[in-house]
Amino acid sequence: MKILAAVFGIVLVAGIASAAFLYFSNKISGTATPSGGLSVAGAFATNYPIGTSVSNDWTVTNQAGVGILFSMQFNATATGIACTDIVVVMPGSAPTCAVTGSTASFTSSTIATIPAGGNQVATIQIKFVKSGSYALTMQALGN
């Protein structure tokens, strides 16, 4: 009996709440494409002597309206690549490396929070241990 009374009470309250509005406007719909995020500027060196560390500065710019905590990711693609073929030094602790197919991805720990509209320079050292032909990419990642 108590359960029936509770259910009836809930239905009654729900009916009163929905009856409180007698008129409804049209709905306006739209779409949004938020913009912003991170951009990175810099260039790879033109020469990487085997066994020699080469440093490059990468400027990361925050184009969002909030601070973004960022990391860097360096990717090298070559047939038969292994994480040990390249030594990468990034700000913070040693980067993690994972190989997927023919690409080795080196990802830094979080480096810093870039304030809205600000930028940060990340210096990254790359040393090739094995000769070959590598396709290289660099990007900033953030939260």
C-alpha positions as CSV (number, residue, x, y, z in Angstrom):
1,M,0.0,0.0,0.0
2,K,2.8,2.4,0.9
3,I,4.6,1.6,-2.4
4,L,1.4,2.3,-4.4
5,A,1.0,5.6,-2.5
6,A,4.7,6.6,-3.3
7,V,4.3,5.8,-7.0
8,F,1.0,7.8,-7.1
9,G,2.8,10.7,-5.4
10,I,5.7,10.6,-7.9
11,V,3.3,10.5,-10.9
12,L,1.2,13.4,-9.4
13,V,4.3,15.6,-8.9
14,A,5.6,14.8,-12.4
15,G,2.2,15.6,-13.9
16,I,2.0,19.0,-12.0
17,A,5.6,19.8,-13.2
18,S,4.8,19.1,-16.8
19,A,1.5,21.0,-16.6
20,A,3.3,24.1,-15.3
21,F,4.2,25.0,-18.9
22,L,1.3,25.7,-21.3
23,Y,3.2,27.5,-24.0
24,F,6.4,26.5,-25.9
25,S,8.5,28.5,-28.3
26,N,10.1,27.2,-31.4
27,K,13.5,25.6,-30.9
28,I,16.6,27.2,-32.5
29,S,19.3,24.7,-33.5
30,G,22.8,25.3,-34.5
31,T,26.3,23.8,-34.7
32,A,29.5,24.8,-33.1
33,T,33.1,24.2,-34.2
34,P,35.3,25.2,-31.3
35,S,38.7,26.4,-32.3
36,G,42.0,26.8,-30.6
37,G,44.4,24.4,-29.1
38,L,48.1,24.1,-29.6
39,S,50.4,24.9,-32.5
40,V,54.0,24.1,-32.8
41,A,56.7,26.0,-34.8
42,G,60.3,25.0,-35.5
43,A,62.3,22.9,-37.9
44,F,64.3,19.8,-37.9
45,A,68.1,20.2,-38.5
46,T,69.4,19.5,-42.0
47,N,72.2,17.2,-40.7
48,Y,72.2,14.5,-38.0
49,P,75.7,12.9,-37.8
50,I,75.3,9.4,-36.4
51,G,76.2,9.3,-32.7
52,T,75.9,13.1,-32.2
53,S,73.1,14.8,-30.3
54,V,71.5,17.7,-32.2
55,S,69.2,20.1,-30.4
56,N,66.2,21.9,-31.8
57,D,64.0,24.5,-30.2
58,W,60.2,24.1,-30.7
59,T,57.9,26.9,-29.8
60,V,54.5,25.7,-28.6
61,T,51.7,28.3,-28.7
62,N,48.4,28.0,-26.8
63,Q,45.6,29.3,-29.1
64,A,42.8,28.3,-26.6
65,G,41.1,30.5,-24.1
66,V,42.3,28.4,-21.2
67,G,45.7,27.2,-19.9
68,I,46.9,23.9,-21.4
69,L,49.3,21.4,-19.8
70,F,51.4,20.1,-22.7
71,S,53.8,17.4,-23.7
72,M,55.8,16.8,-26.8
73,Q,55.8,13.9,-29.2
74,F,58.5,13.0,-31.7
75,N,57.9,10.4,-34.3
76,A,60.4,8.7,-36.6
77,T,59.3,6.3,-39.3
78,A,61.7,3.8,-41.0
79,T,61.6,0.2,-42.0
80,G,62.5,-2.1,-39.1
81,I,62.8,0.8,-36.6
82,A,63.4,0.1,-32.9
83,C,63.3,2.6,-29.9
84,T,67.0,2.0,-29.4
85,D,67.8,3.3,-32.9
86,I,67.4,6.9,-31.7
87,V,68.2,8.6,-28.4
88,V,65.7,11.4,-27.6
89,V,66.1,13.9,-24.7
90,M,63.0,16.0,-23.9
91,P,62.2,18.4,-21.0
92,G,61.2,16.6,-17.9
93,S,61.9,12.9,-17.4
94,A,63.0,10.5,-20.1
95,P,60.4,10.1,-22.8
96,T,58.4,7.0,-23.3
97,C,58.8,5.2,-26.6
98,A,56.4,2.9,-28.4
99,V,56.7,1.3,-31.8
100,T,53.6,0.9,-34.0
101,G,54.3,-0.6,-37.3
102,S,57.3,1.3,-38.8
103,T,57.0,4.3,-36.5
104,A,58.7,4.9,-33.2
105,S,56.9,7.5,-31.0
106,F,58.7,9.3,-28.2
107,T,56.4,11.1,-25.8
108,S,57.6,13.5,-23.0
109,S,56.1,13.7,-19.6
110,T,54.1,16.8,-19.1
111,I,56.3,19.9,-19.4
112,A,54.4,22.9,-18.3
113,T,51.0,24.7,-18.4
114,I,50.9,27.3,-21.1
115,P,48.5,30.2,-20.2
116,A,45.8,31.2,-22.7
117,G,47.5,33.0,-25.6
118,G,51.0,32.2,-24.3
119,N,53.9,30.1,-25.6
120,Q,56.7,27.9,-24.3
121,V,59.9,26.8,-25.9
122,A,60.8,23.1,-25.7
123,T,64.3,22.1,-26.5
124,I,64.6,18.5,-27.8
125,Q,67.8,16.6,-28.5
126,I,67.9,13.8,-31.1
127,K,70.7,11.4,-31.6
128,F,70.6,8.7,-34.3
129,V,72.4,5.5,-33.4
130,K,71.7,3.7,-36.6
131,S,72.0,4.9,-40.2
132,G,69.0,4.9,-42.4
133,S,66.4,7.1,-43.9
134,Y,63.8,8.4,-41.4
135,A,60.6,10.4,-41.9
136,L,60.3,12.8,-38.9
137,T,57.4,14.6,-37.2
138,M,57.0,16.7,-34.1
139,Q,53.9,17.7,-32.3
140,A,52.6,19.1,-29.1
141,L,49.9,17.3,-27.0
142,G,47.9,18.9,-24.3
143,N,45.1,18.7,-21.8
